[in-house]
Amino acid sequence: MTQRCTWCGTEPLYVDYHDTEWGVPVHDGRELWEKLMLEGFQAGLSWITILRKRETFRQAFDGFDPYRVARYDQQDVTRLLGDAGIVRHRGKIEATIGNARAWIDIEEREGFAKFIWNYVDGTPIQNGFASMSEVPGETPLSRQLSKDLKKAGFKFCGPTTVYAFMQASGMVNDHMRSCHRHDPLS
């Protein structure tokens, strides 16, 4: 029987996400931005809720193209607030639009992927936790990255959200040692 991190349970969508995506290093700036935005929408909700809505989010936010989202106006906010297929939270929607503008500033200055990966010197942090109870909700590094993102104009990117983003985007390998994905991502 294949050993997995216990958080994914047996829900097929969750298992597939765990086995193919979570913790795999992402070096594309646009993909990193999408992951960070979805983590922000997840705040206060379960990740499975976001996974189930992810394709609708992608449609609603023009494929998470930051250049398009940065041009959204109040009419777009109203449209998104009416879309039952996404999380309809005005603050998170407006933050996503502002975050697109902040992303563009970083992307054009140095590249968003480079900016993000510099926090781990371009190499994923390798943890070797034996149980989920050992995994922190945030770290000094996630607090620093959160602070720097906010300084750059980002919202809904607190230290816990940022740590979840770091895990999802492969900046940190938090698969349990017993998980079949731990060693291949080491």
Secondary structure, DSSP 8 states (H G I E B T S, - for coil): -----GGGTT-HHHHHHHHHTTT-----HHHHHHHHHHHHHHTTS-HHHHHHHHHHHHHHTGGG-HHHHTT--HHHHHHHHT-TTS---HHHHHHHHHHHHHHHHHHHHT-HHHHHHGGGTTS-EE---SSGGGS-S--HHHHHHHHHHHHTT--S--HHHHHHHHHHTTSEE-S-TTSTTTGGG-
